[in-house]
Amino acid sequence: MIKFFHHIIGKSICLCVAMRPVFLSPHLSQSYLQRALQNLVSNACRHADSRVLVRITSDPQVVRLDVEDDGPGINEEDRKKVFKPFARLDDSRTRASGGYGLGLSIVQKILHSHGGSVVVDKGRSLKGARFSLLLPLTSSQLERKAPVPLPP
């Protein structure tokens, strides 16, 4: 496990990364996947009380990247809403403090364009929100859904 300490919005966050080497298909866009993961880690740091965990696991068919925080989590009835463009669960947030509400919608589009998906649930380790990026490992799954260009 690798631990980083990150200072964001006046608080210290312990960012832990648990992973083993995983080889992704060359058909996957590294820059888009990096953007998706960066967005999830940034959101987790913003909503965490003090800890964020990034975990990468795989099986023969899928790679799973989990980003979990120890913040308040997301209510079950709101979990699908967060992926809609311009969605904000807290009306008091402004662009200055919370962005435009496009980040998770972009993450979803990136994963969909790579034949994968993104889901949110309650974290198992830290008990806040857990966002999971699910990417196929088999070439037949990738050929079925070739990446499409996304805006920068």
Sine and cosine of phi, psi and omega as CSV:
sin_phi,cos_phi,sin_psi,cos_psi,sin_omega,cos_omega
0.00,0.00,0.72,-0.69,0.04,-1.00
-0.97,-0.26,0.71,-0.70,0.03,-1.00
-0.88,-0.48,0.69,-0.72,0.08,-1.00
-0.82,-0.57,0.50,-0.87,0.13,-0.99
-0.91,-0.41,0.81,-0.58,-0.12,-0.99
-0.84,-0.55,0.74,-0.67,0.04,-1.00
-0.98,-0.20,0.86,-0.51,-0.03,-1.00
-0.62,-0.79,0.71,-0.71,0.08,-1.00
0.73,0.68,0.72,0.69,0.09,-1.00
0.95,0.30,0.29,0.96,0.04,-1.00
-0.67,-0.74,0.43,-0.90,0.04,-1.00
-1.00,-0.09,0.74,-0.67,0.00,-1.00
-0.87,-0.50,0.75,-0.66,0.12,-0.99
-1.00,-0.02,0.91,-0.41,0.00,-1.00
-0.97,-0.22,0.91,-0.41,-0.02,-1.00
-0.95,-0.30,0.72,-0.70,0.00,-1.00
-0.87,-0.50,0.88,-0.48,0.03,-1.00
-0.90,-0.43,0.89,-0.45,-0.05,-1.00
-0.39,-0.92,0.33,-0.94,0.20,-0.98
-0.78,-0.63,0.35,-0.94,-0.06,-1.00
-0.84,0.54,0.73,-0.68,0.05,-1.00
-0.74,-0.68,0.74,-0.67,0.00,-1.00
-0.98,-0.22,0.89,-0.46,-0.01,-1.00
-1.00,-0.06,0.38,-0.93,0.03,-1.00
-0.88,0.47,0.60,-0.80,0.08,-1.00
-0.92,0.39,-0.19,0.98,0.05,-1.00
-0.97,0.26,-0.23,0.97,-0.01,-1.00
-1.00,0.08,0.66,-0.75,0.00,-1.00
-0.99,0.14,0.93,-0.38,-0.02,-1.00
-0.87,0.49,-0.66,0.75,-0.06,-1.00
-0.92,0.40,-0.64,0.77,0.02,-1.00
-0.94,0.35,-0.64,0.76,0.02,-1.00
-0.92,0.39,-0.61,0.79,0.07,-1.00
-0.88,0.47,-0.66,0.75,0.02,-1.00
-0.89,0.46,-0.67,0.74,0.01,-1.00
-0.90,0.44,-0.73,0.68,-0.01,-1.00
-0.91,0.41,-0.66,0.75,0.02,-1.00
-0.87,0.49,-0.65,0.76,0.02,-1.00
-0.89,0.45,-0.71,0.71,-0.01,-1.00
-0.91,0.41,-0.66,0.75,0.01,-1.00
-0.91,0.41,-0.67,0.75,0.03,-1.00
-0.88,0.48,-0.71,0.70,0.05,-1.00
-0.88,0.47,-0.69,0.73,-0.02,-1.00
-0.88,0.47,-0.68,0.74,0.03,-1.00
-0.88,0.47,-0.62,0.78,-0.01,-1.00
-0.92,0.39,-0.58,0.81,-0.07,-1.00
-0.99,-0.15,-0.16,0.99,-0.03,-1.00
-0.96,0.30,0.48,-0.88,0.18,-0.98
-0.97,0.22,-0.76,0.65,0.00,-1.00
-0.43,-0.90,-0.18,0.98,-0.10,-1.00
-0.68,-0.73,0.61,-0.80,0.10,-0.99
-0.73,-0.68,0.70,-0.72,0.01,-1.00
-0.85,-0.52,0.79,-0.61,0.11,-0.99
-0.92,-0.38,0.82,-0.57,-0.04,-1.00
-0.78,-0.63,0.72,-0.69,0.03,-1.00
-0.87,-0.49,0.83,-0.55,0.03,-1.00
-0.72,-0.69,0.25,-0.97,0.05,-1.00
-0.47,-0.88,0.33,-0.94,0.18,-0.98
-0.72,-0.70,-0.08,-1.00,-0.07,-1.00
-0.88,0.47,-0.31,0.95,-0.07,-1.00
-0.92,-0.40,-0.38,0.92,-0.13,-0.99
-0.56,-0.83,0.54,-0.84,0.19,-0.98
-0.97,-0.23,0.70,-0.71,-0.01,-1.00
-0.86,-0.51,0.84,-0.54,0.07,-1.00
-0.93,-0.38,0.92,-0.38,0.00,-1.00
-0.98,-0.22,0.71,-0.70,0.13,-0.99
-0.84,-0.54,0.90,-0.43,-0.11,-0.99
-0.81,-0.59,0.59,-0.81,0.05,-1.00
-0.78,-0.62,0.17,-0.99,0.01,-1.00
-0.97,-0.23,0.41,0.91,0.03,-1.00
-0.99,0.15,-0.32,-0.95,-0.09,-1.00
-0.95,0.30,-0.24,0.97,-0.01,-1.00
0.98,0.17,-0.09,-1.00,-0.01,-1.00
-0.81,-0.58,0.80,-0.60,0.02,-1.00
-0.85,0.53,0.57,-0.82,-0.05,-1.00
-0.82,0.57,-0.64,0.77,-0.04,-1.00
-0.95,0.31,-0.24,0.97,0.00,-1.00
-0.99,-0.17,-0.07,1.00,-0.16,-0.99
-0.91,0.40,-0.54,0.84,0.05,-1.00
-0.99,0.17,-0.49,0.87,-0.03,-1.00
-0.90,0.44,-0.56,0.83,-0.11,-0.99
-0.90,0.43,-0.30,0.96,-0.01,-1.00
-1.00,-0.01,-0.07,1.00,0.02,-1.00
-0.99,0.16,0.63,-0.78,0.02,-1.00
-0.84,0.55,0.65,-0.76,0.02,-1.00
0.93,0.38,0.28,0.96,-0.01,-1.00
-0.97,0.26,0.69,-0.72,0.13,-0.99
-0.61,-0.79,0.77,-0.64,-0.01,-1.00
-0.99,0.12,-0.39,0.92,-0.02,-1.00
-0.93,-0.38,0.94,-0.34,-0.05,-1.00
-0.90,0.44,-0.32,0.95,-0.04,-1.00
-0.98,0.21,-0.20,0.98,-0.03,-1.00
-0.97,0.23,0.60,-0.80,0.03,-1.00
-0.90,-0.43,0.12,-0.99,0.05,-1.00
-0.86,0.52,-0.58,0.82,-0.02,-1.00
-0.90,0.43,-0.59,0.81,-0.06,-1.00
-0.98,-0.19,-0.29,0.96,-0.11,-0.99
-0.61,-0.79,0.12,0.99,0.03,-1.00
0.98,0.21,-0.25,-0.97,-0.08,-1.00
-1.00,-0.03,-0.15,0.99,-0.06,-1.00
0.99,0.14,0.44,0.90,-0.02,-1.00
-0.95,-0.30,-0.29,0.96,-0.15,-0.99
-0.83,0.56,-0.76,0.65,-0.04,-1.00
-0.95,0.30,-0.49,0.87,0.09,-1.00
-0.91,0.41,-0.65,0.76,0.04,-1.00
-0.91,0.42,-0.69,0.72,0.04,-1.00
-0.83,0.55,-0.72,0.69,-0.02,-1.00
-0.88,0.47,-0.67,0.74,0.00,-1.00
-0.92,0.40,-0.63,0.78,0.04,-1.00
-0.88,0.48,-0.74,0.67,-0.02,-1.00
-0.91,0.41,-0.66,0.75,0.03,-1.00
-0.88,0.48,-0.65,0.76,-0.02,-1.00
-0.92,0.38,-0.30,0.96,0.04,-1.00
-0.98,-0.22,0.22,0.98,0.01,-1.00
0.97,0.23,0.25,0.97,-0.02,-1.00
-0.93,-0.37,-0.27,-0.96,0.01,-1.00
-0.46,-0.89,0.24,-0.97,0.08,-1.00
-0.76,-0.65,0.69,-0.73,0.02,-1.00
-0.73,-0.68,0.39,-0.92,0.06,-1.00
-0.79,-0.61,0.64,-0.77,0.08,-1.00
-0.45,-0.89,-0.21,-0.98,0.03,-1.00
-1.00,0.09,0.72,-0.69,-0.01,-1.00
-0.91,0.42,0.57,-0.82,0.01,-1.00
-1.00,0.05,-0.57,0.82,-0.05,-1.00
-1.00,0.00,-0.75,0.66,-0.10,-0.99
-0.98,-0.21,-0.17,0.98,0.13,-0.99
0.96,0.29,0.11,0.99,0.11,-0.99
-1.00,-0.07,-0.57,-0.82,0.06,-1.00
-0.98,0.19,0.56,-0.83,0.13,-0.99
-0.78,-0.62,0.88,-0.47,0.10,-1.00
-0.98,-0.20,0.73,-0.68,-0.03,-1.00
-0.84,-0.54,0.82,-0.57,0.11,-0.99
-1.00,-0.08,0.82,-0.58,-0.03,-1.00
-0.90,-0.43,0.90,-0.44,-0.05,-1.00
-0.87,-0.50,0.74,-0.68,0.02,-1.00
-0.95,0.32,0.56,-0.83,0.06,-1.00
-0.98,-0.19,-0.36,0.93,-0.08,-1.00
-0.99,0.13,0.63,-0.78,-0.04,-1.00
-0.91,0.42,-0.52,0.86,0.00,-1.00
-0.90,0.43,-0.58,0.82,0.04,-1.00
-0.94,0.35,-0.61,0.79,0.00,-1.00
-0.95,0.32,-0.64,0.77,0.00,-1.00
-0.90,0.43,-0.53,0.85,0.00,-1.00
-0.91,0.41,-0.52,0.86,-0.09,-1.00
-0.71,-0.71,0.98,0.17,-0.01,-1.00
-0.93,0.36,0.59,-0.81,0.02,-1.00
-0.86,0.52,0.62,-0.78,0.06,-1.00
-0.94,-0.33,0.48,-0.87,-0.01,-1.00
-0.89,0.45,0.67,-0.74,0.06,-1.00
-0.88,-0.47,0.42,-0.91,0.01,-1.00
-0.91,0.41,0.53,-0.85,0.00,-1.00
-0.90,0.43,0.00,0.00,0.00,0.00
